[in-house]
Amino acid sequence: MKITNKQNYYKSSDLGCCAALVTAGFELKMIDKANPKRVVFIFDMSEGIQLSTEDYLSDRLEVSARRYFENLRVLKSRIYGD
């Protein structure tokens, strides 16, 4: 998948935050592994994604612990398995 309009996407390299965003229901579009030292997770710029990120960083975002752990494992698998 090629990203053409950067304004329509939210990007982060924070694995924990991205697992929380996926758990909160935001759709992960792709993982950019062009830099071998740092992957970038790319989401659609959905309404609420910025606020959810801020809530995660300030320890206010609440998600299911079990689903969070499952999503963390899935993201790690996609990083190292593809």
N, C-alpha and C positions, 0 to 999 in steps of 0.2 A: 504494500500500500504506500502510495506517495502522498506526502502532505503538501498541498498546494497553497492553502490559505492559513497561515500560522495564527491568525487572530481567532479562528474558530476552534482552536485546540488549547487544552490545558496540559502542560508538561511538568513532570516532576521526576526526580531521580531518588526520592525517598521511598524505599520499599515498604516500610511500615505504614506511611501515610497512604500510599497507593492501595495497599491491601485494605485499609479502612475505607477508602473511597469506593472500592469495588463492593465491599460488604454493605456500604450504605446505599448501593444501587446505581452507582455511576458506571457507565459502560467504558471499559478499556478498549480503545481502538487498535492500538498496536504498541509494541515494545521496540524501541530503536536501540540496536546494539552496535551501531557504527563505531563508537568509541569502546575499545575492549576493557577500559578501566571503569566505565560508568554507563549503565543503561539508563534510558529515558523512557518513562511510561507516558503514553499519550492518550488523553481522554478528549471527548467532545467538550467544548466549553458550554456545559449545561448550567441551567439556573441552579444556584445553590452550591456549586462545586467549590467556589472560593470560600464561602462561609463554612462549609464542611471541613475544608483544609485548615482554616483558622481555628475551628473548634477542635480538630485533632491536635494541632500544635499547642493549644492551650489546655488540653486535657478535658475538654467538655463534650467531645463527640462520643455518643453511646451507640455501640453496635454489639451484636451477638458475639461473645467470645469464641464459641465453637466455629461459627462461620468465618470470623476473622482469621483464626488459625488455619482453617481449610484454604481460604483465599491466599494467605501468605505462602502456604505450601505450593499452591497452583502457580503463583507468580514466580517463585523460585524455580519450579520445574520448567516453566517457559523460558526463564533466563538461561538456565544451564543445559536444558534438554534439546532445544531447537538447534 
